[in-house]
Amino acid sequence: AVTACSSLHMTKMVALLLAAFVPLSFGITINNMPAANVSSSINSMAQASANGKAYYENQTPLEGVNMCDHYVGVWYGLAHSGFNTALDHWKQTPDSYKLGGWQPGALAFWDGGDGHVAIGDEKLGNVYSTDYPKALYVGHASVDEISKGFGKTFLGWAKPYYH
């Protein structure tokens, strides 16, 4: 006989497994939510920042270079960001999500080519960034250091916005 406790546990496990395999793309639902509501179902800004920090502290190798927008999505608990480039992500982020300055877990965006995005750290006002200062790894730096290192212009900060 299956007890209520183990049945509930099994139900949660099945739900988690199903959620992990739901494709994330435009117009698709995630956990029965319209794509427009994905931003409300992601990790908190503090958790996303902690996830970026873990990649930095553990020197976790990345799957490839120029995957910044992918990794900020992963740190927010998603399979990917849902955008083609970091610059597209910035351009499609509603003004109501854009911030006047740094917050832990806020996304920092740069222009130039496909753009760049990094995630605000938890207390220093800096960012965790892919491919800086070393390709295929996450670094910890200031916005100015990233701007100079990549030769890109800083655009601004935003709360997480995904579709």
TAKA-V141838 format. One line per field, one symbol per residue. ss: DSSP state (H for helix, E for strand, C for the rest). Layout:
BEGIN
ss = ???
END
This chain:
BEGIN
ss = CCCHHHHHHHHHHHHHHHHHCCCCCCCCCECCECHHHHHHHCCCHHHHHHHHHHHHHHCCCCCCCCCHHHHHHHHCCCCCCCCCCHHHHHHHCCHHHEECCCCCCCEEEECCCCCEEEEECCCCCCEEEECCCCCCCEEEECHHHHHHHHCCCEEEEECCCCC
END
